Amino acid sequence: MAMPLHASRTSNRRILSLWFPRLAAEDVLRAEPGLGDAPLAVVGEIGNLRQITSLTHVASARGLSRGQALAEALVLCPDLVTRPDDPDRAIRVLAALRRWAGRFSPWVAEEGADALLIDLTGCAHLFGGEAALYDQIHHDCADLGLSVCAGIADTPGAAWALSRYASGGATAALRSGDAIDQEARATRSRAQRRHWVKGGAAPQVQAGTQTSVARISPPGSLRQSLGALPIAALRISPTTVNGLARLGLRHVGDLWGMPRAGLARRFGQDLVRRLDQALGVEPEPISPAGAPLHFAARLSLPEPIGLEADILAGLDRLLAVLCDKLRARGRGARRLRLEMVRAEGGAERIEIGLARPTDRPDSLRALFALKLDGVAAGFGFDVLRLVAPVTEPLHSAEHKGGWAVAAEAQAARPAGHALDDLIARIGARVGLERITREHPGDSHIPEKTSVTQAAAYSQPAADWPATRRPRPLTLFRPEPVTAADRPEPPFHFRWRGRSFETRVAHGPERIAPEWWLDDPQWRSGVRDYWRVTTAQGPRLWLFYAHGGAISGGWFAQGDFG
């Protein structure tokens, strides 16, 4: 049964696809303008192979291409300048482009790491039509220093195909021997006659890179616009593209009269589904990215203020508004910034961090009050702005009434909340990053038995190993001790220029190095640790190294205080 000629069900939709084929490389050029004349490529690790993920026009002119191995690229272009791929930066750049594309339509979705999909339905006339909008897009991207390929059609699949493959775009990647210009002359002539009899031109397979040429498909003409495009324009896998090419099906128009059941049975349902999506038979909705959460409050004052009491009064009004916004979204602030704009120009900024998310104005006000001492008001502040740049989900509390409220009010505040408030208050003075706590580490090596973590972003350790042997209060790098070279604890020894006499020694505790790691500090072999109490007072942690890659001897590594 031949594929029926379905009517397109697009409901007068118009979709714009924007593809930025050199986004990562051109973003590097924007940050480093001096590299404009040099061949530049962005390199990423795919599996165990370093490959080119993006490159500039200059690098493409030197014969390089996306997906090429870095070693091969350096052979073709020895003066190639490379930069590592930064996925986080690419996400931020694409998000900025999504906000820019919002000027053309409010319905903008990200597509992959380097493309946008925009629903233009009812919006193009605001810019003078689709052709004028297309010109505006290329003009804006040229100002930004970005290459763009655009396509406008009735469906997302057709717009995607036009932006990447229309008018000299990339063709399907055929394996060696599959291209018609690589076949025998008799076979090639028969193929050309067959296409001429069908009324179509013989396929012209071109090698080349994707260009920034856009196509606009008139409404209701999807078949005419897609028919001459290569099969790869249907967003199918390269394996399916190669399989269809071996059957002589190299263009989308070659599938119009093919039996759907046979195509699905041989190449899978994905081929038929993608074809239906491109023609509008199967709906393909666009899900725009949601606006990022933004919590801020602003207060404009009729007269400048400069007294601490006045600033705190304005802060109280801002905190009430901001905390209401946080509660409405079930969020709590982890970091806040108070911006105070001077009447004569300039601004003062105060930033605080918290050990746990909160939406309580009273706790936030106390932290800001600690930092108002060093604020220079000048001629006074006429604008106050409070921003919460970092927020986290905040679990709502259970509301109680009656005797439960009274019992809860008389009960002591949870110790965890009091500790978090203490960390926040100290952090407002010295910085949250300077307050740390220790967690047990997964190692028997003394200096690795604990892991230092930021107190504001970690929970207290549940428990330490019960069988853990006593460890010194102060642990430092091993320091040489002058003593007799024998495993027994020395009666007399010198350390840090002082002489000591051993009164009591407890041990030994034998610790072996981690044989699966080459730790330079443990190349002296197995160690026997002793807790030594000296007649002079210090209680030291000494060990005798039995020797390995380097010579052993006596060392001190801790002080029990």
Residue, then its C-alpha position, 0 to 999 in steps of 0.5 A: m500500500a502506498m503512502p497516502l497523501h495526507a493534508s497537513r494539519t498545521s492549524n496555520r502555525r509558523i515555526l522558526s528554527l535557529w541553529f548556531p553551528r559555531l556557537a562555542a567557537e564564536d563565543v570564544l572569539r567574543a571573549e578573545p578578539g585577538l584570535g579572529d585570524a587564527p584557526l580556532a577549535v573547541v575540543g571536547e572529550i567524547g568517550n576516550l577521544r578528544q574531538i572538535t565540537s565547534l570551530t570557526h570559519v578560518a578553521s573550516a577553510r583549512g579542511l577541519s570539520r566537527g566531530q574530527a579527532l584532535a590528533e587528525a586536525l593537528v596534522l592537517c592544521p599544525d597552528l590550530v588554536t584549541r580551547p576546552d569545551d565548557p558545557d556550563r558556559a554553553i548553557r548560559v550563552l544559549a539561555a541568553l540567546r533564548r532571552w534575545a529571541g523572546r523579542f520575536s515571540p514569547w514561545v521560545a524553546e531550546e533545542g539541544a545545545d546550539a539551537l532554538l525553536i520559536d513559534l512565530t504564529g501571529c507574530a511575524h507581521l509585527f516585524g514587517g513579514e517573515a522575510a523582514l524578520y529573517d533579515q532582522i535575525h541575521h542582522d542581530c546575529a551579525d552584530l553579536g558575531l554569531s553565525v546563524c542558520a534559519g528556517i521558517a515552515d509550518t512544522p518544527g520538523a520542516a523548519w529544522a530541515l530548512s535551517r540545516y539542509a536547504s540551499g547548499g546546506a549539509t547533505a547526508a553523510l554517506r559511507s564510501g561507495d554509497a555516493i552515486d558519483q563513486e559508482a560505476r559509470a553504467t550504474r550511474s547513468r542508469a540511476q540518472r535515467r531512472h530519476w529523469v523518467k520519474g520527472g526528478a533531477a538526479p541527486q547531486v551529492q555535495a561535500g561541504t559544511q553547513t552554511s548560514v543560508a535560510r529558507i522560508s517555506p510558504p504556508g501549505s507547501l511543505r512537500q514542495s519545500l522538503g522534497a529536494l532535501p536530503i534524507a538526513a533532514l528528517r532527523i533520523s539516525p545515520t544508520t537509517v540514512n545510509g540504509l536508505a541511500r543504498l536503496g537509492l532513496r537519497h531525498v525526502g521526495d523519494l519517500w512520497g510514494m513508498p509503502r509505509a508498512g515496508l518502511a516501518r518494517r525495515f527501518g523502524q517506526d522512527l522514520v515514519r514518525r519523523l516524516d509525519q511530523a515534518l508534514g504536520v500529520e503527527p503533532e509536535p508541540i513546542s515546550p518553551a523554557g520557563a522563566p527563571l525564578h527571580f526574587a527581588a524587592r525595590l523601594s524608592l525613597p522621596e528623600p535620601i536616608g543615611l541613618e542606620a535606623d532608617i536603613l533598617a526601617g526600609l529593610d523591614r519593608l523589603l524583607a516583608v515583601l521578599c519573604d512573601k514572594l518566597r513563601a508563595r513559591g515554596r522557596g527559602a533564601r540562602r544568599l541575599r544582597l542589599e543594594m543601596v544607591r546613593a543620591e549623588g551616584g554610586a552604590e553600596r552592597i551588603e551580601i549575607g549567606l545562611a546555613r539553611p534556607t529561610d523565609r523569616p524576616d527576623s533572622l535575616r534582619a539581624l544578619f544585615a544589621l551586623k554589616l551596616d557599620g561600615v556603610a558609607a552613606g555619603f549624601g544619603f540613599d534614595v533607592l534600596r533594593l533587596v535581591a535573593p540570588v540563591t534560593e532553595p526549596l523550603h519544606s512547609a511547616e505543619h500548622k497547629g492550633g490549640w494546646a499544640v501551639a502553646a506546647e510548641a512555644q514552650a519547647a526549646r528550639p531545635a538544636g540544629h536551627a540554633l546552630d545554623d543561626l550561629i553559623a550564619r551570624i559568625g559567617a556574616r562577620v568572617g565569611l561562611e567559607r571560613i566556617t568548616r566542619e569535619h566529616p569521617g573519611d573513607s581511609h585508614i591513613p591518618e591525614k585522610t580519616s577526616v574530610t573538611q566541608a563547609a559548615a553552611y552547606s553540610q550536615p553534622a556527621a551522624d557518627w564517627p567510627a566506634t573503633r577509631r583509635p585516639r588521634p592527636l588534637t593537632l595533626f601536621r606533616p611528618e617532621p624528622v625526629t633525631a633518635a636511635d634507628r630501631p623500632e623500639p620507642p626512644f628514651h631520648f630524642r630531639w624534635r624541633g631543636r629541643s631534647f625530650e625524654t620519654r616517660v610513657a609510650h603506648g603502642p605500637e599501632r601499625i598502619a600500612p600505606e594504600w598500595w593502590l595509590d602512589d602517595p609521595q608521603w608514604r613511600s617510606g613503607v609501613r609505620d608503627y605509631w606510638r603515643v609518647t608522653t614526655a617528661q617535659g610535658p608535650r604528648l606527641w604522636l611519633f611513628y617509626a617508618h620501616g623504609g621502602a622506596i625511601s629510607g625510614g626512621w623516626f618522625a613526629q606527626g601530631d600533638f595531643g595537647 
